[in-house]
Amino acid sequence: MPQISVLATGGTIASRQDSRGASVASQGVQDLLAGVAGGATEVVSRDIFQLGSYLLDHTHLRHIAEEVALEVARDDVDGVVLTHGTDTMEETAYLLDLVHSSAKPVVLTGAQRPADAADTDGPSNLRDAIAVAAAAEARGTGVSIAFAGQVFAARATRKAHTVAPAPFRTMDGGPMGRVGADDVRFMFRPVRPPALPLPPASFDSTRVDVVSLHPGADASLARAAVDAGAKGVIIAGTGVGNGNHRILEWVEEAVGAGIAVGLSTRVPEGPVVPFYGNGGGADLVGAGALPLGSLPLFHARLLLALLLSHGDTPAPDMLTPYI
């Protein structure tokens, strides 16, 4: 019988209305598992914290990564499930995937409707996540998100709808697996790069900001980010990763000052392709901006933050396996 460790962090799946009628994460993992665990899987569980994922910072993410690593290292654990709010589930899943070196599956899940809603989706999602973590076919797939009967690889999966019961979507792709009534089936297995070390304590204070471009944008926000202590800035360029002359001037200035500048795109799908001049992506890369391929914008932010927290100076060859 496989043994699955369920770790809980709060989120909508653990939320109930308070005295003001606002949903607040307040249920512990034992409440979540009531009526869910059983069958051919043994479950052990514990709470990490009870927070909406919109409240999480780098310290919380580092703590989650450490707790998951502890469970994965246990000889008596075959897989790990992490319950989490959907707002920032994509970031936590991706960070965990970056540092996950075991064949044991790690599966994130949550809910779109709170625990006290008549049609809450939490129990079914948790049941599916446990099934995925226990499936022999899931070994070697890294970190995934199980939600609404589908299984998504962490690398390029984002929350694509605010309230839909099936809110997650893999950019430029689809789910890698599905959960049926009696089995878990995978259509493909992700190609995973080498695992990076766990976030160090310095990750907590490693600031990487995102600046989105638009017609008429200047470098004021990018400069403000650096003034506030950012060690890296991701430029969410237009189209295939374009800027303008004011942004180009700032990139030259920032790279010269040792700031890591990543070049992404505000477009939901498709890669950064730096071939436009006259202030476009080719000029930004020529000035030292790092093209971030098809890695989603906020995944890229975490990749740079993790590398910077380890004292690395991100370079194109270092980023290539991850983008």
C-alpha positions in Angstrom: 0.0 0.0 0.0 1.6 3.3 -1.0 1.9 6.0 1.7 1.3 9.6 0.7 2.1 12.6 2.8 -0.4 15.4 2.6 0.9 18.9 3.6 -1.6 21.7 4.0 -1.0 25.5 3.6 -4.5 26.9 3.5 -6.1 28.4 0.5 -9.7 28.3 -0.7 -9.8 24.5 -0.1 -9.4 25.3 3.7 -11.6 28.4 3.7 -14.9 29.1 5.5 -16.9 32.3 6.0 -16.0 34.4 9.0 -18.3 36.6 11.0 -18.1 39.3 8.3 -19.0 36.8 5.6 -15.5 36.8 4.1 -13.8 33.5 3.3 -10.7 32.9 5.4 -8.4 29.9 5.4 -9.2 28.3 8.7 -9.4 24.5 8.3 -6.6 22.1 9.2 -5.5 19.1 7.2 -7.5 16.6 9.2 -10.7 18.5 8.3 -9.7 18.4 4.6 -9.0 14.7 4.7 -12.3 13.8 6.4 -14.1 11.5 4.0 -11.3 11.7 1.4 -8.5 9.3 2.4 -8.8 5.6 2.5 -9.0 2.8 -0.1 -5.7 1.5 -1.3 -3.6 4.4 -0.1 -2.3 5.2 3.4 -2.2 8.9 4.2 -0.1 10.8 6.7 -0.6 14.5 7.1 0.4 17.7 8.8 -0.3 21.5 8.5 2.5 23.9 7.5 0.3 27.0 7.9 -3.2 28.2 7.1 -3.0 31.2 4.7 -4.6 32.4 1.5 -1.9 32.1 -1.2 -2.2 35.8 -2.0 -0.4 36.4 1.3 2.7 34.3 0.6 6.1 35.8 0.3 9.6 34.2 -0.4 9.9 33.1 3.2 6.8 31.1 2.9 7.9 29.6 -0.4 11.2 28.6 1.1 9.6 27.0 4.1 7.3 25.0 1.8 10.2 23.8 -0.3 12.0 22.7 2.9 9.0 20.9 4.3 8.3 19.1 1.0 12.0 18.1 0.7 11.8 16.6 4.2 8.8 14.5 3.3 10.3 13.3 0.0 13.4 12.2 1.9 11.4 9.8 4.1 11.8 6.2 3.2 8.2 5.4 4.1 6.7 8.1 1.9 6.0 7.3 -1.8 4.6 10.7 -2.8 3.6 14.1 -1.5 0.4 16.2 -1.9 0.4 19.9 -1.1 -2.8 21.7 -0.6 -2.5 25.4 -1.6 -4.4 28.4 -2.7 -4.9 28.7 -6.5 -3.9 32.4 -6.7 -0.1 31.6 -6.6 -0.1 27.8 -6.9 1.7 28.1 -10.2 4.7 29.9 -8.5 5.0 27.4 -5.7 4.6 24.4 -8.0 7.4 25.8 -10.3 9.8 26.6 -7.5 9.3 23.1 -6.1 9.9 21.6 -9.5 13.1 23.5 -9.9 14.6 22.0 -6.7 13.0 18.5 -6.9 15.5 15.8 -7.6 13.6 12.7 -6.5 11.5 10.3 -8.7 8.7 10.6 -6.1 5.8 12.7 -7.3 4.8 15.9 -5.7 1.3 17.1 -6.5 -0.3 20.4 -5.7 -4.1 20.9 -5.5 -6.7 23.2 -4.0 -10.2 24.5 -4.7 -12.0 27.2 -6.5 -15.0 27.1 -4.1 -14.5 27.2 -0.3 -15.0 24.3 2.0 -18.4 25.6 3.2 -19.9 26.0 -0.3 -22.5 23.4 -1.1 -20.7 22.5 -4.3 -17.1 22.8 -3.0 -14.6 21.1 -5.3 -11.9 20.6 -2.6 -12.6 17.0 -1.7 -12.7 15.7 -5.2 -9.5 17.6 -6.1 -7.7 16.3 -3.0 -8.9 12.8 -3.7 -7.5 13.1 -7.3 -4.2 14.5 -6.1 -3.7 11.6 -3.7 -4.4 9.2 -6.5 -1.8 10.9 -8.7 0.8 10.9 -6.0 0.2 7.2 -5.4 0.3 6.2 -9.0 3.3 4.3 -10.2 3.0 6.0 -13.5 3.6 9.4 -11.8 7.1 8.5 -10.7 9.7 10.7 -12.5 7.1 13.3 -13.6 8.4 15.9 -11.0 6.0 18.4 -9.6 2.5 18.7 -11.0 -0.9 20.3 -10.4 -4.0 18.0 -10.1 -7.2 19.9 -10.6 -10.6 19.2 -12.0 -9.6 15.7 -13.2 -6.5 16.9 -15.0 -2.8 16.7 -14.3 -0.6 19.6 -15.4 3.2 19.7 -15.4 4.5 22.6 -13.3 6.9 24.2 -15.8 4.4 26.2 -17.9 1.1 25.9 -16.1 -0.7 29.1 -15.1 -4.1 30.0 -13.6 -5.9 31.1 -16.7 -9.4 31.9 -15.2 -10.3 33.6 -11.9 -13.4 31.6 -11.0 -13.8 28.7 -13.4 -13.8 25.2 -11.8 -11.0 24.1 -14.1 -8.8 27.3 -14.0 -5.4 25.9 -14.9 -3.9 25.8 -18.3 -0.4 24.8 -19.6 0.8 27.5 -21.9 1.5 26.2 -25.5 0.3 22.8 -24.4 -2.3 20.8 -22.5 -2.6 18.5 -19.4 0.0 15.7 -19.2 -2.5 13.4 -17.6 -6.1 12.7 -16.5 -7.7 11.2 -13.4 -10.4 8.7 -14.1 -12.8 6.9 -11.8 -10.4 4.0 -11.3 -7.0 5.1 -12.7 -4.6 7.9 -13.5 -3.4 8.1 -17.1 -0.5 10.1 -18.5 -0.4 11.2 -22.2 3.2 12.4 -21.9 6.0 12.9 -19.4 7.8 16.2 -19.1 11.5 16.6 -19.9 13.0 17.9 -16.7 16.3 19.9 -16.3 18.8 19.3 -13.5 17.5 20.2 -10.1 18.8 23.3 -8.4 19.6 23.5 -4.7 16.9 24.4 -2.2 16.4 28.1 -1.7 18.9 29.5 0.9 17.9 31.9 3.7 18.9 34.8 1.4 16.0 33.8 -0.9 13.7 35.5 1.6 15.1 39.0 0.7 16.0 38.4 -2.9 13.8 40.9 -4.7 13.0 40.4 -8.4 10.3 42.7 -9.8 8.2 42.6 -13.0 7.7 45.7 -15.2 5.1 45.4 -17.9 5.4 47.6 -21.0 2.7 49.4 -22.9 2.5 52.2 -25.4 4.2 55.2 -23.9 6.0 53.2 -21.2 9.2 54.7 -19.8 11.8 53.3 -17.4 10.4 55.0 -14.2 9.0 51.8 -12.7 12.1 49.8 -13.6 14.3 52.4 -11.9 12.0 52.5 -8.9 12.3 48.7 -8.6 16.1 48.9 -8.4 15.9 51.8 -6.0 13.7 49.7 -3.8 16.3 46.9 -3.7 15.6 44.7 -6.6 18.5 42.6 -7.7 16.7 41.6 -10.8 13.9 43.0 -13.0 11.8 41.1 -15.6 10.7 43.2 -18.5 7.3 42.0 -19.8 7.8 43.3 -23.3 5.3 43.7 -26.0 4.9 41.0 -28.7 7.9 38.7 -29.0 9.7 40.7 -26.3 10.1 44.3 -27.5 10.8 47.5 -25.6 11.5 51.1 -26.7 14.3 53.5 -26.6 13.7 54.6 -23.1 13.7 51.0 -21.9 16.8 50.2 -23.9 18.6 53.1 -22.2 17.6 51.7 -18.8 18.7 48.1 -19.7 22.2 49.4 -20.6 22.3 51.3 -17.3 21.0 48.5 -15.2 23.2 45.7 -16.6 26.2 48.0 -16.2 25.3 48.3 -12.5 25.1 44.5 -12.1 21.3 44.2 -12.1 20.0 41.0 -13.7 17.5 42.0 -16.4 15.3 39.3 -17.9 13.3 39.7 -21.1 9.9 38.1 -21.2 6.6 39.0 -22.9 3.2 40.2 -21.7 1.6 37.8 -24.3 0.2 34.7 -22.6 1.6 32.2 -25.0 4.7 31.9 -27.3 8.4 32.5 -26.8 10.5 35.6 -26.6 12.1 36.0 -30.1 14.5 38.9 -30.0 14.9 39.9 -33.7 13.5 43.5 -33.8 15.8 46.5 -33.7 15.1 50.2 -33.1 14.5 49.6 -29.4 13.1 46.1 -29.9 14.1 42.8 -28.4 17.3 42.4 -30.4 18.6 45.7 -29.0 17.5 44.8 -25.5 19.4 41.5 -25.7 22.4 43.2 -27.2 22.4 45.5 -24.2 22.5 42.5 -21.8 18.9 41.5 -21.2 18.5 37.8 -20.8 15.8 36.3 -23.1 13.6 34.0 -21.2 12.2 31.8 -24.0 8.7 30.5 -23.5 8.9 30.4 -19.7 5.9 32.1 -18.3 6.5 35.5 -16.8 6.1 34.8 -13.1 7.9 31.5 -13.4 10.8 33.4 -14.9 10.8 35.8 -11.9 11.2 32.9 -9.5 14.0 31.3 -11.6 16.0 34.5 -11.5 15.3 35.0 -7.8 16.5 31.4 -7.0 19.7 31.8 -9.0 20.4 35.2 -7.5 19.8 34.0 -4.0 22.6 31.4 -4.5 25.0 34.1 -5.5 24.9 33.2 -9.2 25.1 35.7 -12.0 22.4 34.6 -14.4 23.8 34.1 -17.9 22.1 32.7 -21.1 23.9 29.3 -20.9 22.8 28.9 -17.3 19.2 29.7 -18.1 19.0 27.5 -21.3 17.9 24.2 -19.6 15.1 25.9 -17.7 13.5 28.1 -20.4 
